[in-house]
Amino acid sequence: MIKCKYCGLENVVSQLFHYARALSFRTGVGLDKFRCGWFDWNDYFEFNPLEVKFKE
């Protein structure tokens, strides 16, 4: 099993952010009501999609 610390944190955050944004658009629920999260065998991670900062 691949541990999250080895699978590219930026990819995970980016993908979850886009899922949350799409769900927000389709359901009409504000993005401020969403929390994104994932886990591996040892840890749980969570973030607010409104606080995501993308590199240019």
PDB file of N, CA, C, O and CB in Angstrom:
ATOM      1  N   MET A   1       0.846  -1.187   0.000  1.00  0.00           N
ATOM      2  CA  MET A   1       0.000   0.000   0.000  1.00  0.00           C
ATOM      3  C   MET A   1       0.882   1.238   0.000  1.00  0.00           C
ATOM      4  O   MET A   1       1.839   1.311   0.771  1.00  0.00           O
ATOM      5  CB  MET A   1      -0.958   0.005   1.221  1.00  0.00           C
ATOM      6  N   ILE A   2       0.582   2.201  -0.841  1.00  0.00           N
ATOM      7  CA  ILE A   2       1.359   3.435  -0.919  1.00  0.00           C
ATOM      8  C   ILE A   2       0.928   4.373   0.201  1.00  0.00           C
ATOM      9  O   ILE A   2      -0.266   4.621   0.373  1.00  0.00           O
ATOM     10  CB  ILE A   2       1.186   4.117  -2.305  1.00  0.00           C
ATOM     11  N   LYS A   3       1.860   4.884   0.947  1.00  0.00           N
ATOM     12  CA  LYS A   3       1.581   5.846   2.008  1.00  0.00           C
ATOM     13  C   LYS A   3       1.359   7.220   1.396  1.00  0.00           C
ATOM     14  O   LYS A   3       1.999   7.552   0.398  1.00  0.00           O
ATOM     15  CB  LYS A   3       2.735   5.886   3.042  1.00  0.00           C
ATOM     16  N   CYS A   4       0.477   8.022   1.961  1.00  0.00           N
ATOM     17  CA  CYS A   4       0.175   9.344   1.408  1.00  0.00           C
ATOM     18  C   CYS A   4       1.398  10.246   1.353  1.00  0.00           C
ATOM     19  O   CYS A   4       1.513  11.074   0.449  1.00  0.00           O
ATOM     20  CB  CYS A   4      -0.906  10.011   2.223  1.00  0.00           C
ATOM     21  N   LYS A   5       2.316  10.098   2.309  1.00  0.00           N
ATOM     22  CA  LYS A   5       3.483  10.972   2.298  1.00  0.00           C
ATOM     23  C   LYS A   5       4.378  10.696   1.093  1.00  0.00           C
ATOM     24  O   LYS A   5       5.271  11.490   0.796  1.00  0.00           O
ATOM     25  CB  LYS A   5       4.277  10.805   3.587  1.00  0.00           C
ATOM     26  N   TYR A   6       4.154   9.588   0.399  1.00  0.00           N
ATOM     27  CA  TYR A   6       4.940   9.264  -0.783  1.00  0.00           C
ATOM     28  C   TYR A   6       4.167   9.465  -2.090  1.00  0.00           C
ATOM     29  O   TYR A   6       4.752   9.350  -3.167  1.00  0.00           O
ATOM     30  CB  TYR A   6       5.419   7.842  -0.693  1.00  0.00           C
ATOM     31  N   CYS A   7       2.870   9.761  -2.017  1.00  0.00           N
ATOM     32  CA  CYS A   7       2.078   9.768  -3.253  1.00  0.00           C
ATOM     33  C   CYS A   7       1.835  11.168  -3.807  1.00  0.00           C
ATOM     34  O   CYS A   7       1.065  11.307  -4.757  1.00  0.00           O
ATOM     35  CB  CYS A   7       0.754   9.096  -3.011  1.00  0.00           C
ATOM     36  N   GLY A   8       2.445  12.191  -3.268  1.00  0.00           N
ATOM     37  CA  GLY A   8       2.310  13.523  -3.833  1.00  0.00           C
ATOM     38  C   GLY A   8       1.172  14.315  -3.220  1.00  0.00           C
ATOM     39  O   GLY A   8       0.051  14.293  -3.728  1.00  0.00           O
ATOM     40  N   LEU A   9       1.449  15.001  -2.154  1.00  0.00           N
ATOM     41  CA  LEU A   9       0.437  15.764  -1.427  1.00  0.00           C
ATOM     42  C   LEU A   9      -0.268  16.770  -2.324  1.00  0.00           C
ATOM     43  O   LEU A   9      -1.481  16.950  -2.217  1.00  0.00           O
ATOM     44  CB  LEU A   9       1.070  16.481  -0.249  1.00  0.00           C
ATOM     45  N   GLU A  10       0.477  17.429  -3.209  1.00  0.00           N
ATOM     46  CA  GLU A  10      -0.133  18.434  -4.088  1.00  0.00           C
ATOM     47  C   GLU A  10      -1.192  17.818  -4.988  1.00  0.00           C
ATOM     48  O   GLU A  10      -2.227  18.439  -5.230  1.00  0.00           O
ATOM     49  CB  GLU A  10       0.935  19.117  -4.941  1.00  0.00           C
ATOM     50  N   ASN A  11      -0.958  16.616  -5.485  1.00  0.00           N
ATOM     51  CA  ASN A  11      -1.934  15.947  -6.346  1.00  0.00           C
ATOM     52  C   ASN A  11      -3.207  15.601  -5.584  1.00  0.00           C
ATOM     53  O   ASN A  11      -4.307  15.762  -6.113  1.00  0.00           O
ATOM     54  CB  ASN A  11      -1.330  14.681  -6.948  1.00  0.00           C
ATOM     55  N   VAL A  12      -3.073  15.136  -4.368  1.00  0.00           N
ATOM     56  CA  VAL A  12      -4.227  14.761  -3.557  1.00  0.00           C
ATOM     57  C   VAL A  12      -5.071  15.997  -3.256  1.00  0.00           C
ATOM     58  O   VAL A  12      -6.288  15.976  -3.439  1.00  0.00           O
ATOM     59  CB  VAL A  12      -3.777  14.078  -2.244  1.00  0.00           C
ATOM     60  N   VAL A  13      -4.437  17.063  -2.800  1.00  0.00           N
ATOM     61  CA  VAL A  13      -5.156  18.291  -2.458  1.00  0.00           C
ATOM     62  C   VAL A  13      -5.834  18.874  -3.690  1.00  0.00           C
ATOM     63  O   VAL A  13      -6.988  19.297  -3.624  1.00  0.00           O
ATOM     64  CB  VAL A  13      -4.200  19.325  -1.839  1.00  0.00           C
ATOM     65  N   SER A  14      -5.130  18.899  -4.802  1.00  0.00           N
ATOM     66  CA  SER A  14      -5.690  19.440  -6.035  1.00  0.00           C
ATOM     67  C   SER A  14      -6.921  18.650  -6.475  1.00  0.00           C
ATOM     68  O   SER A  14      -7.946  19.236  -6.820  1.00  0.00           O
ATOM     69  CB  SER A  14      -4.635  19.432  -7.143  1.00  0.00           C
ATOM     70  N   GLN A  15      -6.822  17.347  -6.462  1.00  0.00           N
ATOM     71  CA  GLN A  15      -7.936  16.513  -6.903  1.00  0.00           C
ATOM     72  C   GLN A  15      -9.145  16.679  -5.983  1.00  0.00           C
ATOM     73  O   GLN A  15     -10.269  16.821  -6.464  1.00  0.00           O
ATOM     74  CB  GLN A  15      -7.511  15.041  -6.954  1.00  0.00           C
ATOM     75  N   LEU A  16      -8.930  16.664  -4.678  1.00  0.00           N
ATOM     76  CA  LEU A  16     -10.042  16.833  -3.742  1.00  0.00           C
ATOM     77  C   LEU A  16     -10.665  18.219  -3.845  1.00  0.00           C
ATOM     78  O   LEU A  16     -11.882  18.364  -3.721  1.00  0.00           O
ATOM     79  CB  LEU A  16      -9.569  16.586  -2.317  1.00  0.00           C
ATOM     80  N   PHE A  17      -9.841  19.238  -4.070  1.00  0.00           N
ATOM     81  CA  PHE A  17     -10.365  20.591  -4.246  1.00  0.00           C
ATOM     82  C   PHE A  17     -11.300  20.650  -5.448  1.00  0.00           C
ATOM     83  O   PHE A  17     -12.385  21.226  -5.366  1.00  0.00           O
ATOM     84  CB  PHE A  17      -9.215  21.600  -4.415  1.00  0.00           C
ATOM     85  N   HIS A  18     -10.887  20.062  -6.553  1.00  0.00           N
ATOM     86  CA  HIS A  18     -11.717  20.100  -7.763  1.00  0.00           C
ATOM     87  C   HIS A  18     -12.998  19.278  -7.598  1.00  0.00           C
ATOM     88  O   HIS A  18     -14.040  19.662  -8.129  1.00  0.00           O
ATOM     89  CB  HIS A  18     -10.919  19.583  -8.964  1.00  0.00           C
ATOM     90  N   TYR A  19     -12.945  18.169  -6.883  1.00  0.00           N
ATOM     91  CA  TYR A  19     -14.159  17.408  -6.581  1.00  0.00           C
ATOM     92  C   TYR A  19     -15.125  18.256  -5.756  1.00  0.00           C
ATOM     93  O   TYR A  19     -16.319  18.309  -6.052  1.00  0.00           O
ATOM     94  CB  TYR A  19     -13.812  16.104  -5.827  1.00  0.00           C
ATOM     95  N   ALA A  20     -14.604  18.919  -4.720  1.00  0.00           N
ATOM     96  CA  ALA A  20     -15.450  19.747  -3.867  1.00  0.00           C
ATOM     97  C   ALA A  20     -16.061  20.900  -4.661  1.00  0.00           C
ATOM     98  O   ALA A  20     -17.237  21.225  -4.492  1.00  0.00           O
ATOM     99  CB  ALA A  20     -14.644  20.290  -2.681  1.00  0.00           C
ATOM    100  N   ARG A  21     -15.269  21.506  -5.513  1.00  0.00           N
ATOM    101  CA  ARG A  21     -15.768  22.621  -6.323  1.00  0.00           C
ATOM    102  C   ARG A  21     -16.869  22.156  -7.280  1.00  0.00           C
ATOM    103  O   ARG A  21     -17.875  22.846  -7.448  1.00  0.00           O
ATOM    104  CB  ARG A  21     -14.616  23.265  -7.117  1.00  0.00           C
ATOM    105  N   ALA A  22     -16.685  21.003  -7.900  1.00  0.00           N
ATOM    106  CA  ALA A  22     -17.705  20.467  -8.802  1.00  0.00           C
ATOM    107  C   ALA A  22     -18.984  20.120  -8.048  1.00  0.00           C
ATOM    108  O   ALA A  22     -20.083  20.420  -8.515  1.00  0.00           O
ATOM    109  CB  ALA A  22     -17.175  19.229  -9.528  1.00  0.00           C
ATOM    110  N   LEU A  23     -18.845  19.491  -6.890  1.00  0.00           N
ATOM    111  CA  LEU A  23     -20.024  19.167  -6.080  1.00  0.00           C
ATOM    112  C   LEU A  23     -20.746  20.426  -5.624  1.00  0.00           C
ATOM    113  O   LEU A  23     -21.976  20.469  -5.601  1.00  0.00           O
ATOM    114  CB  LEU A  23     -19.623  18.330  -4.866  1.00  0.00           C
ATOM    115  N   SER A  24     -19.992  21.434  -5.267  1.00  0.00           N
ATOM    116  CA  SER A  24     -20.583  22.699  -4.854  1.00  0.00           C
ATOM    117  C   SER A  24     -21.386  23.308  -5.999  1.00  0.00           C
ATOM    118  O   SER A  24     -22.502  23.785  -5.795  1.00  0.00           O
ATOM    119  CB  SER A  24     -19.494  23.676  -4.381  1.00  0.00           C
ATOM    120  N   PHE A  25     -20.825  23.290  -7.182  1.00  0.00           N
ATOM    121  CA  PHE A  25     -21.497  23.839  -8.354  1.00  0.00           C
ATOM    122  C   PHE A  25     -22.771  23.064  -8.674  1.00  0.00           C
ATOM    123  O   PHE A  25     -23.824  23.659  -8.905  1.00  0.00           O
ATOM    124  CB  PHE A  25     -20.559  23.826  -9.557  1.00  0.00           C
ATOM    125  N   ARG A  26     -22.673  21.732  -8.687  1.00  0.00           N
ATOM    126  CA  ARG A  26     -23.806  20.891  -9.074  1.00  0.00           C
ATOM    127  C   ARG A  26     -24.930  20.871  -8.053  1.00  0.00           C
ATOM    128  O   ARG A  26     -26.100  20.777  -8.424  1.00  0.00           O
ATOM    129  CB  ARG A  26     -23.336  19.495  -9.308  1.00  0.00           C
ATOM    130  N   THR A  27     -24.594  20.959  -6.773  1.00  0.00           N
ATOM    131  CA  THR A  27     -25.609  20.860  -5.726  1.00  0.00           C
ATOM    132  C   THR A  27     -26.118  22.213  -5.262  1.00  0.00           C
ATOM    133  O   THR A  27     -27.187  22.304  -4.660  1.00  0.00           O
ATOM    134  CB  THR A  27     -25.059  20.109  -4.552  1.00  0.00           C
ATOM    135  N   GLY A  28     -25.355  23.267  -5.540  1.00  0.00           N
ATOM    136  CA  GLY A  28     -25.745  24.592  -5.057  1.00  0.00           C
ATOM    137  C   GLY A  28     -25.358  24.836  -3.610  1.00  0.00           C
ATOM    138  O   GLY A  28     -25.701  25.870  -3.037  1.00  0.00           O
ATOM    139  N   VAL A  29     -24.650  23.893  -3.020  1.00  0.00           N
ATOM    140  CA  VAL A  29     -24.164  24.046  -1.646  1.00  0.00           C
ATOM    141  C   VAL A  29     -22.871  24.848  -1.701  1.00  0.00           C
ATOM    142  O   VAL A  29     -21.981  24.535  -2.492  1.00  0.00           O
ATOM    143  CB  VAL A  29     -23.940  22.649  -0.947  1.00  0.00           C
ATOM    144  N   GLY A  30     -22.761  25.867  -0.877  1.00  0.00           N
ATOM    145  CA  GLY A  30     -21.568  26.717  -0.898  1.00  0.00           C
ATOM    146  C   GLY A  30     -20.297  25.954  -0.570  1.00  0.00           C
ATOM    147  O   GLY A  30     -20.307  25.029   0.244  1.00  0.00           O
ATOM    148  N   LEU A  31     -19.210  26.347  -1.206  1.00  0.00           N
ATOM    149  CA  LEU A  31     -17.918  25.700  -0.977  1.00  0.00           C
ATOM    150  C   LEU A  31     -17.477  25.855   0.474  1.00  0.00           C
ATOM    151  O   LEU A  31     -16.692  25.048   0.970  1.00  0.00           O
ATOM    152  CB  LEU A  31     -16.855  26.280  -1.913  1.00  0.00           C
ATOM    153  N   ASP A  32     -17.969  26.876   1.152  1.00  0.00           N
ATOM    154  CA  ASP A  32     -17.629  27.082   2.559  1.00  0.00           C
ATOM    155  C   ASP A  32     -18.223  25.998   3.462  1.00  0.00           C
ATOM    156  O   ASP A  32     -17.822  25.883   4.620  1.00  0.00           O
ATOM    157  CB  ASP A  32     -18.113  28.452   3.013  1.00  0.00           C
ATOM    158  N   LYS A  33     -19.156  25.215   2.965  1.00  0.00           N
ATOM    159  CA  LYS A  33     -19.777  24.122   3.739  1.00  0.00           C
ATOM    160  C   LYS A  33     -19.032  22.807   3.581  1.00  0.00           C
ATOM    161  O   LYS A  33     -19.372  21.824   4.240  1.00  0.00           O
ATOM    162  CB  LYS A  33     -21.228  23.935   3.314  1.00  0.00           C
ATOM    163  N   PHE A  34     -18.025  22.769   2.720  1.00  0.00           N
ATOM    164  CA  PHE A  34     -17.285  21.543   2.442  1.00  0.00           C
ATOM    165  C   PHE A  34     -16.016  21.452   3.274  1.00  0.00           C
ATOM    166  O   PHE A  34     -15.396  22.466   3.596  1.00  0.00           O
ATOM    167  CB  PHE A  34     -16.941  21.460   0.966  1.00  0.00           C
ATOM    168  N   ARG A  35     -15.635  20.222   3.621  1.00  0.00           N
ATOM    169  CA  ARG A  35     -14.341  19.887   4.196  1.00  0.00           C
ATOM    170  C   ARG A  35     -13.815  18.725   3.374  1.00  0.00           C
ATOM    171  O   ARG A  35     -14.548  17.774   3.102  1.00  0.00           O
ATOM    172  CB  ARG A  35     -14.439  19.529   5.741  1.00  0.00           C
ATOM    173  N   CYS A  36     -12.565  18.794   2.981  1.00  0.00           N
ATOM    174  CA  CYS A  36     -11.946  17.716   2.209  1.00  0.00           C
ATOM    175  C   CYS A  36     -11.040  16.916   3.145  1.00  0.00           C
ATOM    176  O   CYS A  36     -10.388  17.487   4.020  1.00  0.00           O
ATOM    177  CB  CYS A  36     -11.137  18.280   0.985  1.00  0.00           C
ATOM    178  N   GLY A  37     -11.001  15.619   2.963  1.00  0.00           N
ATOM    179  CA  GLY A  37     -10.157  14.795   3.809  1.00  0.00           C
ATOM    180  C   GLY A  37      -9.780  13.486   3.142  1.00  0.00           C
ATOM    181  O   GLY A  37     -10.444  13.037   2.208  1.00  0.00           O
ATOM    182  N   TRP A  38      -8.714  12.882   3.628  1.00  0.00           N
ATOM    183  CA  TRP A  38      -8.271  11.567   3.187  1.00  0.00           C
ATOM    184  C   TRP A  38      -7.467  10.943   4.312  1.00  0.00           C
ATOM    185  O   TRP A  38      -7.068  11.617   5.262  1.00  0.00           O
ATOM    186  CB  TRP A  38      -7.430  11.655   1.872  1.00  0.00           C
ATOM    187  N   PHE A  39      -7.239   9.659   4.190  1.00  0.00           N
ATOM    188  CA  PHE A  39      -6.480   8.958   5.228  1.00  0.00           C
ATOM    189  C   PHE A  39      -5.661   7.846   4.608  1.00  0.00           C
ATOM    190  O   PHE A  39      -5.933   7.381   3.502  1.00  0.00           O
ATOM    191  CB  PHE A  39      -7.417   8.391   6.311  1.00  0.00           C
ATOM    192  N   ASP A  40      -4.647   7.434   5.357  1.00  0.00           N
ATOM    193  CA  ASP A  40      -3.892   6.241   5.004  1.00  0.00           C
ATOM    194  C   ASP A  40      -3.925   5.336   6.232  1.00  0.00           C
ATOM    195  O   ASP A  40      -4.778   5.511   7.102  1.00  0.00           O
ATOM    196  CB  ASP A  40      -2.407   6.586   4.560  1.00  0.00           C
ATOM    197  N   TRP A  41      -3.027   4.392   6.313  1.00  0.00           N
ATOM    198  CA  TRP A  41      -3.069   3.438   7.427  1.00  0.00           C
ATOM    199  C   TRP A  41      -2.758   4.076   8.772  1.00  0.00           C
ATOM    200  O   TRP A  41      -3.179   3.561   9.808  1.00  0.00           O
ATOM    201  CB  TRP A  41      -2.099   2.317   7.176  1.00  0.00           C
ATOM    202  N   ASN A  42      -2.027   5.190   8.777  1.00  0.00           N
ATOM    203  CA  ASN A  42      -1.578   5.770  10.037  1.00  0.00           C
ATOM    204  C   ASN A  42      -2.146   7.146  10.341  1.00  0.00           C
ATOM    205  O   ASN A  42      -2.216   7.526  11.510  1.00  0.00           O
ATOM    206  CB  ASN A  42      -0.107   5.852  10.034  1.00  0.00           C
ATOM    207  N   ASP A  43      -2.550   7.897   9.342  1.00  0.00           N
ATOM    208  CA  ASP A  43      -2.896   9.293   9.550  1.00  0.00           C
ATOM    209  C   ASP A  43      -4.200   9.669   8.863  1.00  0.00           C
ATOM    210  O   ASP A  43      -4.650   9.004   7.929  1.00  0.00           O
ATOM    211  CB  ASP A  43      -1.782  10.179   9.055  1.00  0.00           C
ATOM    212  N   TYR A  44      -4.794  10.758   9.353  1.00  0.00           N
ATOM    213  CA  TYR A  44      -5.986  11.354   8.753  1.00  0.00           C
ATOM    214  C   TYR A  44      -5.659  12.806   8.448  1.00  0.00           C
ATOM    215  O   TYR A  44      -5.087  13.500   9.289  1.00  0.00           O
ATOM    216  CB  TYR A  44      -7.242  11.233   9.698  1.00  0.00           C
ATOM    217  N   PHE A  45      -6.012  13.275   7.261  1.00  0.00           N
ATOM    218  CA  PHE A  45      -5.724  14.634   6.844  1.00  0.00           C
ATOM    219  C   PHE A  45      -7.023  15.308   6.419  1.00  0.00           C
ATOM    220  O   PHE A  45      -7.887  14.680   5.808  1.00  0.00           O
ATOM    221  CB  PHE A  45      -4.685  14.655   5.694  1.00  0.00           C
ATOM    222  N   GLU A  46      -7.152  16.589   6.745  1.00  0.00           N
ATOM    223  CA  GLU A  46      -8.358  17.329   6.421  1.00  0.00           C
ATOM    224  C   GLU A  46      -7.994  18.769   6.125  1.00  0.00           C
ATOM    225  O   GLU A  46      -7.059  19.304   6.720  1.00  0.00           O
ATOM    226  CB  GLU A  46      -9.386  17.247   7.565  1.00  0.00           C
ATOM    227  N   PHE A  47      -8.727  19.416   5.205  1.00  0.00           N
ATOM    228  CA  PHE A  47      -8.498  20.820   4.918  1.00  0.00           C
ATOM    229  C   PHE A  47      -9.774  21.479   4.425  1.00  0.00           C
ATOM    230  O   PHE A  47     -10.703  20.811   3.972  1.00  0.00           O
ATOM    231  CB  PHE A  47      -7.386  20.982   3.890  1.00  0.00           C
ATOM    232  N   ASN A  48      -9.802  22.787   4.519  1.00  0.00           N
ATOM    233  CA  ASN A  48     -10.904  23.599   4.023  1.00  0.00           C
ATOM    234  C   ASN A  48     -10.569  23.968   2.576  1.00  0.00           C
ATOM    235  O   ASN A  48      -9.514  24.554   2.335  1.00  0.00           O
ATOM    236  CB  ASN A  48     -11.132  24.886   4.920  1.00  0.00           C
ATOM    237  N   PRO A  49     -11.429  23.645   1.607  1.00  0.00           N
ATOM    238  CA  PRO A  49     -11.101  23.935   0.216  1.00  0.00           C
ATOM    239  C   PRO A  49     -10.980  25.434  -0.089  1.00  0.00           C
ATOM    240  O   PRO A  49     -10.339  25.803  -1.072  1.00  0.00           O
ATOM    241  CB  PRO A  49     -12.144  23.330  -0.675  1.00  0.00           C
ATOM    242  N   LEU A  50     -11.572  26.289   0.719  1.00  0.00           N
ATOM    243  CA  LEU A  50     -11.444  27.729   0.494  1.00  0.00           C
ATOM    244  C   LEU A  50     -10.058  28.261   0.856  1.00  0.00           C
ATOM    245  O   LEU A  50      -9.696  29.369   0.459  1.00  0.00           O
ATOM    246  CB  LEU A  50     -12.495  28.468   1.295  1.00  0.00           C
ATOM    247  N   GLU A  51      -9.288  27.483   1.601  1.00  0.00           N
ATOM    248  CA  GLU A  51      -7.956  27.928   2.031  1.00  0.00           C
ATOM    249  C   GLU A  51      -6.838  27.416   1.122  1.00  0.00           C
ATOM    250  O   GLU A  51      -5.663  27.641   1.411  1.00  0.00           O
ATOM    251  CB  GLU A  51      -7.697  27.470   3.455  1.00  0.00           C
ATOM    252  N   VAL A  52      -7.178  26.740   0.042  1.00  0.00           N
ATOM    253  CA  VAL A  52      -6.178  26.181  -0.871  1.00  0.00           C
ATOM    254  C   VAL A  52      -5.529  27.313  -1.663  1.00  0.00           C
ATOM    255  O   VAL A  52      -6.216  28.172  -2.216  1.00  0.00           O
ATOM    256  CB  VAL A  52      -6.820  25.135  -1.831  1.00  0.00           C
ATOM    257  N   LYS A  53      -4.217  27.301  -1.710  1.00  0.00           N
ATOM    258  CA  LYS A  53      -3.436  28.262  -2.486  1.00  0.00           C
ATOM    259  C   LYS A  53      -2.704  27.486  -3.577  1.00  0.00           C
ATOM    260  O   LYS A  53      -1.921  26.586  -3.274  1.00  0.00           O
ATOM    261  CB  LYS A  53      -2.426  29.061  -1.574  1.00  0.00           C
ATOM    262  N   PHE A  54      -2.946  27.818  -4.825  1.00  0.00           N
ATOM    263  CA  PHE A  54      -2.285  27.139  -5.938  1.00  0.00           C
ATOM    264  C   PHE A  54      -1.063  27.929  -6.394  1.00  0.00           C
ATOM    265  O   PHE A  54      -1.047  29.159  -6.357  1.00  0.00           O
ATOM    266  CB  PHE A  54      -3.262  26.944  -7.111  1.00  0.00           C
ATOM    267  N   LYS A  55      -0.044  27.194  -6.824  1.00  0.00           N
ATOM    268  CA  LYS A  55       1.152  27.817  -7.395  1.00  0.00           C
ATOM    269  C   LYS A  55       0.832  28.289  -8.808  1.00  0.00           C
ATOM    270  O   LYS A  55      -0.011  27.710  -9.494  1.00  0.00           O
ATOM    271  CB  LYS A  55       2.360  26.825  -7.400  1.00  0.00           C
ATOM    272  N   GLU A  56       1.507  29.332  -9.227  1.00  0.00           N
ATOM    273  CA  GLU A  56       1.328  29.808 -10.611  1.00  0.00           C
ATOM    274  C   GLU A  56       2.420  29.293 -11.510  1.00  0.00           C
ATOM    275  O   GLU A  56       2.430  29.591 -12.704  1.00  0.00           O
ATOM    276  CB  GLU A  56       1.300  31.333 -10.662  1.00  0.00           C
TER     277      GLU A  56
END
